[in-house]
Amino acid sequence: VVSGGPGSGKSVIALSLLGELSRQGRAVLHATGSRSFTQTLRKVAGKRAPRVSKMFTYFNSFIAAAPNDLDALILDEAHRIRETSASRWTKAEHRTGRPQVEELLDAARVPVFLLDEFQVVRPGEQGTVDDIAKHAADRGMHVEKIDLDAQFRCGGSQEYVHWVKRLLGLEPGGSVEWTGDSAFDVEVVDSPYEMEAALSSKLEAGYSARIAAGYCWPWGDPRTDGSLPADVRVGDWAKPWNLKGDRSVGGAPAAALWATDPAGFGQVGCVYTAQGFEYDYAGVIFGPDLVWRDGRWVSVRAANKDPDFKNRTKVSDADFDRLVRNVYKVLLTRGMRGVAVYSTDRQTNDHLRKLAT
């Protein structure tokens, strides 16, 4: 079980391990719980060798797998492990209610889980070091734990990641001022116009950049003429969300390619398309679902439009509060060189500005 924050090298290790074991002739696969991440890997890795694309699959692909069918199974983004693999398309004979983590543990002689526990962002995701270790111990399996945060970092700023965790109350001690890091830029802007202009200048300089936001606006489908509705509105500034589907529409890339296709800058990404990816500069719009009031964060469930969060019997108010903080933690840690932040709530934006200047 390999744990580490954003930029700590989890996916680099996963892909290096996949390549090395494959060259040794081992039976090995790479799996994630993210459609965007897996499809991007298939496209990039399988560009020159189509057979390689078949090595990238999903956590729910092992419902009927024979025990130890693989030598190794590399489980990237393992914080996205679900309670079960069953969906509406699952055959009746496979609807056993068996925990997904048990299917993954049994599928290979050596399963390798790579995760960041602070990236659990939707109901039903439960990939944690303790849960994986418990299920493994119940099956008599030895668990080797590796913490990348204590060893090395591939890019970005470790100081910034800790600052974000303190900012959002994910680590004890309360918010602290950003004192600066020569490897990372933090800027709080006064409008999405200012954010877009700042990031456009980074694009012109040859860097990659994206704008992402909390799920606080409706999300419409493309119009019949191929244009996209500008659903994300802040005052008179408006942009469309990234596409939902697997086809390019109106010049916008397919959902899975939003973070890597240059045309993705024309849309606002959500956490489900941004998670698992990194770009040089990140723009993050805090919506009204997380605001600063009287010296503390207040989560506003009614302001969130994510359908996964609507059912209070499945997602308690306490769970929503934890998940929405994780959402913004993910969005804030996609940039490898810098971040521009804006909150639609003036009091919250003032609080962020005091901490970042």
TORNU-116484 format. One record per residue (C-alpha): residue number from 1; x, y, z. Coordinates in Angstrom, 1 decimal, always signed. Last residue first. Layout:
<rs>
NUM X Y Z
...
</rs>
This chain:
<rs>
357 -0.7 +37.9 +0.7
356 -2.2 +34.4 +0.7
355 -3.9 +34.2 +4.1
354 -5.6 +37.7 +4.0
353 -6.6 +37.0 +0.4
352 -8.3 +33.7 +1.4
351 -10.3 +35.5 +4.1
350 -11.4 +38.2 +1.7
349 -12.5 +35.6 -0.8
348 -14.6 +33.9 +1.9
347 -16.3 +37.2 +2.8
346 -16.9 +38.0 -0.9
345 -18.5 +34.6 -1.7
344 -17.9 +33.7 -5.4
343 -14.4 +32.5 -4.2
342 -11.3 +32.9 -6.4
341 -8.0 +31.1 -6.4
340 -5.0 +31.2 -8.8
339 -2.6 +28.4 -8.4
338 +1.1 +27.7 -9.2
337 +3.8 +25.6 -10.6
336 +2.5 +22.0 -10.3
335 -1.2 +22.8 -10.3
334 -3.7 +20.1 -9.4
333 -3.5 +20.7 -5.7
332 -6.3 +23.2 -5.2
331 -8.9 +21.1 -7.1
330 -8.2 +18.0 -4.9
329 -8.4 +20.0 -1.7
328 -11.6 +21.7 -3.0
327 -13.2 +18.3 -3.4
326 -11.8 +17.0 +0.0
325 -13.5 +19.9 +1.7
324 -16.7 +18.9 -0.1
323 -16.3 +15.3 +1.1
322 -15.9 +16.2 +4.8
321 -18.9 +18.6 +4.9
320 -21.0 +16.2 +2.9
319 -20.1 +13.3 +5.3
318 -21.2 +15.5 +8.3
317 -24.4 +16.5 +6.6
316 -25.1 +12.8 +6.0
315 -24.7 +11.2 +2.6
314 -26.8 +8.0 +2.0
313 -30.0 +9.0 +3.9
312 -29.4 +12.6 +2.9
311 -29.6 +11.8 -0.8
310 -28.5 +14.9 -2.8
309 -24.7 +14.5 -2.7
308 -24.3 +12.2 -5.7
307 -26.5 +14.6 -7.8
306 -23.8 +17.3 -7.5
305 -25.6 +20.7 -7.5
304 -24.1 +22.1 -4.2
303 -25.7 +25.4 -2.9
302 -28.2 +23.5 -0.7
301 -25.4 +21.7 +1.1
300 -23.8 +24.8 +2.4
299 -20.5 +23.8 +4.2
298 -19.4 +26.3 +6.8
297 -15.7 +26.9 +7.3
296 -14.7 +28.7 +10.5
295 -13.8 +32.1 +11.9
294 -17.2 +33.6 +12.0
293 -18.1 +32.4 +8.5
292 -16.0 +31.2 +5.6
291 -17.9 +29.6 +2.8
290 -18.1 +26.1 +1.2
289 -21.1 +25.4 -1.1
288 -21.1 +29.0 -2.4
287 -18.6 +28.1 -5.2
286 -14.8 +28.2 -4.8
285 -13.3 +28.7 -8.2
284 -9.9 +27.2 -8.7
283 -7.4 +28.1 -11.5
282 -4.5 +25.7 -11.7
281 -1.1 +26.3 -13.3
280 +1.4 +23.7 -14.6
279 -1.1 +20.8 -15.1
278 -1.8 +17.7 -13.0
277 -4.2 +14.9 -13.4
276 -5.7 +12.2 -11.2
275 -8.8 +14.3 -10.3
274 -9.5 +17.0 -12.8
273 -12.4 +15.3 -14.6
272 -14.2 +14.2 -11.5
271 -13.4 +17.4 -9.6
270 -15.2 +19.6 -12.2
269 -13.6 +21.3 -15.1
268 -14.5 +24.7 -16.6
267 -14.3 +24.8 -20.3
266 -12.3 +26.7 -22.9
265 -9.0 +25.6 -21.3
264 -9.8 +22.0 -22.4
263 -8.9 +22.9 -26.0
262 -5.2 +22.2 -25.0
261 -6.1 +18.5 -24.5
260 -4.6 +17.0 -21.3
259 -7.1 +18.0 -18.5
258 -10.2 +17.8 -20.7
257 -9.2 +14.4 -22.2
256 -11.6 +12.1 -20.3
255 -14.5 +14.5 -20.8
254 -14.1 +14.5 -24.6
253 -12.5 +17.6 -26.0
252 -14.4 +20.9 -26.8
251 -14.3 +21.9 -30.4
250 -18.1 +21.9 -30.7
249 -18.4 +18.4 -29.3
248 -15.6 +15.9 -28.8
247 -17.0 +12.4 -27.9
246 -16.6 +10.4 -24.7
245 -19.3 +12.2 -22.7
244 -19.8 +14.7 -19.9
243 -18.2 +17.7 -21.6
242 -16.3 +20.2 -19.5
241 -18.6 +22.8 -18.0
240 -19.4 +25.9 -20.1
239 -18.1 +29.3 -19.2
238 -19.7 +32.5 -18.0
237 -18.6 +35.9 -16.6
236 -21.5 +38.4 -16.3
235 -21.8 +37.8 -12.5
234 -20.3 +34.4 -11.9
233 -21.9 +31.8 -14.2
232 -20.9 +28.2 -14.8
231 -23.6 +27.0 -17.2
230 -22.4 +28.5 -20.4
229 -24.4 +26.1 -22.6
228 -22.2 +24.2 -25.1
227 -22.6 +24.6 -28.9
226 -23.1 +21.6 -31.1
225 -26.1 +22.9 -33.0
224 -28.4 +20.6 -31.1
223 -27.3 +22.1 -27.8
222 -24.7 +20.3 -25.6
221 -26.1 +18.9 -22.3
220 -26.6 +21.1 -19.2
219 -24.8 +21.1 -16.0
218 -26.4 +23.2 -13.3
217 -24.0 +25.2 -11.1
216 -22.3 +24.6 -7.7
215 -20.1 +21.6 -8.5
214 -16.9 +23.3 -7.2
213 -14.7 +24.8 -9.9
212 -11.9 +24.1 -12.3
211 -9.9 +26.4 -14.5
210 -7.0 +24.8 -16.5
209 -3.4 +25.7 -17.3
208 -0.4 +24.3 -19.3
207 +2.7 +26.4 -19.8
206 +4.1 +27.7 -23.1
205 +4.3 +31.4 -22.3
204 +1.0 +32.0 -24.1
203 -0.6 +29.4 -21.8
202 +0.7 +31.3 -18.7
201 -0.7 +34.5 -20.0
200 -4.1 +32.8 -20.4
199 -3.9 +31.8 -16.8
198 -3.7 +35.4 -15.6
197 -6.4 +36.5 -17.9
196 -8.8 +33.7 -16.9
195 -8.2 +34.4 -13.2
194 -8.7 +38.2 -13.6
193 -12.0 +37.5 -15.5
192 -12.9 +35.0 -12.7
191 -12.8 +37.9 -10.3
190 -10.9 +39.4 -7.5
189 -7.9 +37.1 -7.6
188 -6.0 +35.1 -4.8
187 -2.6 +34.2 -6.0
186 -0.3 +31.4 -4.9
185 +3.0 +30.7 -6.8
184 +5.1 +27.6 -6.3
183 +8.8 +26.6 -6.4
182 +10.1 +29.8 -4.8
181 +7.8 +29.1 -1.8
180 +5.8 +31.7 +0.0
179 +4.8 +32.6 +3.5
178 +1.2 +31.5 +3.0
177 -0.6 +32.5 +6.2
176 -1.9 +29.8 +8.5
175 -5.3 +28.2 +8.8
174 -6.0 +26.0 +11.9
173 -3.8 +23.7 +13.8
172 -5.1 +20.3 +12.9
171 -4.9 +18.9 +9.3
170 -7.9 +18.6 +7.0
169 -9.2 +22.0 +8.2
168 -9.4 +23.5 +4.8
167 -6.6 +26.0 +5.2
166 -4.5 +23.5 +7.2
165 -4.7 +20.9 +4.3
164 -4.0 +23.6 +1.8
163 -0.9 +24.9 +3.7
162 +0.4 +21.3 +3.9
161 +0.1 +20.9 +0.1
160 +1.8 +24.3 -0.3
159 +4.8 +23.3 +1.8
158 +5.2 +20.1 -0.2
157 +5.5 +22.2 -3.3
156 +5.2 +21.0 -6.9
155 +7.3 +18.2 -8.3
154 +8.4 +14.6 -7.9
153 +8.5 +14.4 -4.1
152 +10.5 +12.2 -1.9
151 +10.5 +10.1 +1.3
150 +8.1 +11.0 +4.1
149 +5.3 +12.0 +1.7
148 +5.9 +8.7 -0.2
147 +4.5 +6.7 +2.7
146 +5.1 +2.9 +2.1
145 +3.1 +0.1 +3.8
144 +3.9 -3.6 +3.2
143 +1.0 -5.8 +4.0
142 +1.3 -9.6 +4.5
141 -1.9 -11.4 +3.5
140 -3.7 -13.8 +5.8
139 -7.1 -13.0 +4.2
138 -8.4 -11.1 +7.2
137 -5.0 -9.2 +7.2
136 -5.7 -8.1 +3.6
135 -9.2 -6.8 +4.5
134 -7.7 -4.9 +7.5
133 -4.8 -3.5 +5.4
132 -7.2 -2.2 +2.7
131 -9.4 -0.5 +5.3
130 -6.5 +1.0 +7.2
129 -4.8 +2.4 +4.2
128 -8.0 +3.9 +2.9
127 -10.1 +3.3 -0.2
126 -13.6 +4.0 +0.8
125 -15.5 +5.7 -2.1
124 -19.2 +5.2 -1.6
123 -20.2 +8.9 -1.6
122 -17.8 +11.1 -3.5
121 -14.6 +13.0 -2.9
120 -12.1 +10.7 -1.4
119 -8.9 +12.5 -2.3
118 -7.6 +13.1 +1.2
117 -6.8 +9.4 +1.6
116 -4.2 +9.6 -1.2
115 -3.7 +6.2 -2.8
114 -1.5 +3.6 -4.5
113 -2.6 -0.1 -4.0
112 -0.4 -2.9 -5.2
111 -1.9 -6.4 -5.5
110 +0.7 -9.1 -5.5
109 -0.5 -12.7 -6.2
108 -3.4 -11.1 -8.1
107 -7.2 -11.1 -8.3
106 -7.8 -11.9 -4.6
105 -6.9 -8.5 -3.3
104 -8.9 -6.7 -6.0
103 -12.0 -8.8 -5.4
102 -11.6 -8.2 -1.6
101 -11.4 -4.4 -2.2
100 -14.7 -4.5 -4.1
99 -16.6 -5.8 -1.2
98 -18.8 -8.8 -2.0
97 -22.5 -7.8 -2.4
96 -23.0 -10.9 -4.5
95 -24.4 -9.3 -7.6
94 -22.3 -11.4 -9.9
93 -25.1 -13.9 -10.7
92 -27.5 -11.1 -11.5
91 -25.2 -9.6 -14.2
90 -23.8 -6.1 -13.5
89 -25.2 -3.4 -15.8
88 -27.0 -1.5 -13.1
87 -23.8 -1.4 -11.1
86 -22.0 -3.9 -8.8
85 -18.3 -3.4 -8.0
84 -18.9 -3.1 -4.2
83 -18.1 -0.5 -1.5
82 -16.1 +1.5 -4.0
81 -12.3 +2.0 -4.4
80 -11.6 +5.6 -5.4
79 -8.9 +6.0 -2.8
78 -7.1 +3.5 -4.9
77 -6.0 +6.2 -7.4
76 -3.7 +3.5 -9.0
75 -4.3 -0.2 -8.4
74 -1.5 -2.2 -9.9
73 -2.4 -5.8 -10.2
72 +0.5 -8.3 -10.1
71 +1.1 -11.9 -11.0
70 -2.4 -12.1 -12.3
69 -5.0 -14.9 -12.1
68 -4.3 -15.1 -8.4
67 -8.0 -16.0 -7.8
66 -10.0 -16.2 -11.0
65 -11.7 -13.0 -12.0
64 -15.5 -12.8 -12.0
63 -15.9 -9.4 -10.3
62 -12.5 -8.2 -11.5
61 -13.3 -5.5 -14.0
60 -14.9 -3.2 -11.3
59 -11.5 -1.6 -10.5
58 -11.1 -0.5 -14.1
57 -8.7 -1.3 -16.9
56 -5.4 -0.4 -18.5
55 -3.3 -3.3 -19.9
54 -5.6 -3.3 -23.0
53 -4.0 +0.0 -24.2
52 -0.7 -1.8 -24.5
51 -2.0 -4.0 -27.4
50 -2.5 -0.8 -29.4
49 +1.3 -0.1 -29.5
48 +2.2 +3.4 -30.7
47 -0.7 +5.3 -29.3
46 -1.5 +2.7 -26.6
45 +0.3 +4.5 -23.8
44 -1.3 +7.9 -24.6
43 -4.8 +6.8 -25.5
42 -5.1 +4.1 -23.0
41 -3.7 +6.3 -20.2
40 -6.2 +9.0 -21.1
39 -9.0 +6.5 -21.0
38 -7.9 +5.2 -17.6
37 -7.7 +8.7 -16.1
36 -11.0 +10.0 -17.4
35 -12.9 +6.8 -16.5
34 -11.5 +6.9 -13.0
33 -11.7 +3.9 -10.6
32 -8.2 +2.8 -11.7
31 -6.5 -0.4 -12.9
30 -3.1 -1.4 -14.3
29 -2.6 -5.0 -15.3
28 +0.2 -7.6 -14.9
27 +1.0 -11.1 -16.1
26 +4.7 -11.1 -15.8
25 +7.0 -11.4 -18.9
24 +9.8 -9.4 -17.3
23 +9.1 -6.5 -19.7
22 +5.6 -6.4 -18.3
21 +6.9 -6.2 -14.8
20 +9.1 -3.3 -15.7
19 +6.5 -1.4 -17.6
18 +3.8 -1.8 -15.0
17 +6.2 -0.8 -12.2
16 +7.2 +2.3 -14.1
15 +3.5 +3.1 -14.6
14 +2.6 +2.7 -11.0
13 +5.7 +4.5 -9.7
12 +5.0 +7.6 -11.9
11 +1.4 +7.3 -10.8
10 +2.3 +7.5 -7.1
9 +5.1 +10.1 -7.5
8 +4.4 +12.6 -4.6
7 +2.8 +15.1 -6.9
6 -0.5 +15.0 -5.0
5 -0.2 +13.4 -1.6
4 +1.2 +10.0 -0.8
3 +0.2 +6.4 +0.1
2 +1.7 +3.2 -1.3
1 +0.0 +0.0 +0.0
</rs>
